[in-house]
């Protein structure tokens, strides 16, 4: 069974995309980059980058594994949300750090519900 962790932009998660409902709806509907998962896949967490320029993402990924260890939950895939992949000036650095630390496949993208003007 796939265990999905979503990583997004701290600023967007806190101030723009309240509750990150688009990522969760996309996952629940298996839309966008989530269309490849069967109904047994689980969303086990949403994590922010730690703020610009993503310098805390490695520590935060390590904390996910440490925090979930008593429950024996580990992500099997990490999705990087559009707030990073489409709009972050630090995206290359952040994605490289995630790929170096995650130890699992990293997929750029989540949902297809991108408004044209939300980040304008």
Backbone torsions as a table, in degrees:
resi	resn	phi	psi	omega
1	UNK	NA	134.3	178.3
2	UNK	-77.6	138.0	176.9
3	UNK	-118.9	113.4	-169.9
4	UNK	-102.0	132.0	171.5
5	UNK	-115.6	131.7	177.7
6	UNK	-107.1	132.0	175.3
7	UNK	-112.6	127.7	179.5
8	UNK	-129.7	179.1	179.3
9	UNK	-78.1	128.8	-179.7
10	UNK	-57.1	-46.4	-176.7
11	UNK	-65.3	-41.8	178.4
12	UNK	-67.7	-42.6	-178.4
13	UNK	-64.5	-35.6	-178.7
14	UNK	-82.0	-34.6	-168.0
15	UNK	-120.2	-23.6	-174.0
16	UNK	-110.6	-54.4	-172.5
17	UNK	-102.7	64.2	-173.3
18	UNK	-54.9	126.3	-179.6
19	UNK	76.5	-4.8	179.5
20	UNK	49.9	40.4	-174.5
21	UNK	-64.2	-30.0	-179.4
22	UNK	-65.7	-40.7	176.3
23	UNK	-64.3	-42.6	-178.8
24	UNK	-68.5	-42.3	177.2
25	UNK	-63.2	-43.6	177.4
26	UNK	-57.9	-42.8	178.1
27	UNK	-64.8	-48.5	-178.0
28	UNK	-61.6	-34.0	179.0
29	UNK	-88.1	-5.8	-175.2
30	UNK	55.4	48.4	-179.3
31	UNK	-104.9	159.4	179.2
32	UNK	64.6	-134.8	-179.0
33	UNK	-69.8	-8.2	178.5
34	UNK	-89.0	-3.9	-175.2
35	UNK	-64.6	-15.0	-177.1
36	UNK	-83.9	-6.9	-176.1
37	UNK	-96.1	144.5	174.2
38	UNK	-83.2	179.4	-175.1
39	UNK	-70.4	-11.3	178.4
40	UNK	-80.7	-15.1	-179.8
41	UNK	-62.8	146.0	-179.3
42	UNK	-124.4	143.8	171.1
43	UNK	-90.7	113.2	-176.1
44	UNK	-101.7	-6.4	177.3
45	UNK	177.7	159.8	173.0
46	UNK	-128.9	130.0	-173.2
47	UNK	-130.7	140.2	174.8
48	UNK	-96.4	166.0	-174.6
49	UNK	-72.1	-14.1	-178.8
50	UNK	97.5	1.8	179.5
51	UNK	93.9	163.8	-175.2
52	UNK	-62.5	137.9	3.5
53	UNK	-98.4	34.7	180.0
54	UNK	83.8	22.3	-174.7
55	UNK	-69.0	-17.0	-178.7
56	UNK	-99.1	1.5	-173.4
57	UNK	-63.5	-36.4	-180.0
58	UNK	-64.9	-45.6	178.1
59	UNK	-62.8	-41.6	-178.7
60	UNK	-66.2	-38.0	176.2
61	UNK	-64.8	-40.0	177.3
62	UNK	-63.6	-38.6	179.3
63	UNK	-65.3	-34.5	177.5
64	UNK	-58.3	-47.2	-179.3
65	UNK	-67.4	-39.7	179.2
66	UNK	-66.2	-46.5	-177.8
67	UNK	-63.7	-37.2	-176.8
68	UNK	-90.2	-5.9	-176.4
69	UNK	-56.8	-43.3	179.5
70	UNK	-61.3	-24.4	179.7
71	UNK	-94.9	-1.3	-178.4
72	UNK	57.2	41.8	177.3
73	UNK	-110.6	125.0	175.5
74	UNK	-136.5	139.4	175.9
75	UNK	-65.4	142.6	173.8
76	UNK	-103.9	-16.4	175.9
77	UNK	-144.9	144.3	174.4
78	UNK	-118.7	127.1	176.2
79	UNK	-106.0	133.9	176.2
80	UNK	-99.5	121.8	-172.6
81	UNK	-71.3	159.1	-179.6
82	UNK	-60.0	-25.3	178.0
83	UNK	-62.6	-21.5	173.0
84	UNK	-99.3	-52.3	-172.6
85	UNK	-64.4	-31.3	-175.7
86	UNK	-105.0	-17.6	-168.9
87	UNK	-135.2	-2.0	-174.0
88	UNK	-95.6	127.9	177.1
89	UNK	-70.2	-13.2	-179.6
90	UNK	-105.9	14.0	-171.2
91	UNK	-58.0	-40.6	-178.4
92	UNK	-62.0	-43.7	179.4
93	UNK	-66.7	-45.8	-178.5
94	UNK	-63.5	-47.2	-179.4
95	UNK	-64.0	-39.2	177.4
96	UNK	-62.3	-41.2	178.3
97	UNK	-65.7	-41.7	178.9
98	UNK	-62.0	-46.2	-179.9
99	UNK	-62.9	-35.9	-179.8
100	UNK	-71.0	-32.9	-174.0
101	UNK	-98.0	-32.5	-168.6
102	UNK	-59.9	-40.1	-178.3
103	UNK	75.0	6.1	177.7
104	UNK	-138.3	173.4	179.2
105	UNK	-62.4	136.2	177.3
106	UNK	-112.5	124.6	-176.9
107	UNK	-113.1	127.3	179.7
108	UNK	-86.8	108.7	179.1
109	UNK	123.8	157.7	177.8
110	UNK	-137.8	-89.5	-173.2
111	UNK	-97.9	164.3	178.2
112	UNK	-97.8	8.8	-170.8
113	UNK	-93.7	61.3	-176.2
114	UNK	-94.5	112.4	175.0
115	UNK	-71.5	147.9	-177.7
116	UNK	-66.7	-28.6	-170.6
117	UNK	-121.1	10.5	-175.1
118	UNK	-66.0	-31.2	-177.7
119	UNK	-104.4	9.5	-177.6
120	UNK	-75.6	NA	NA
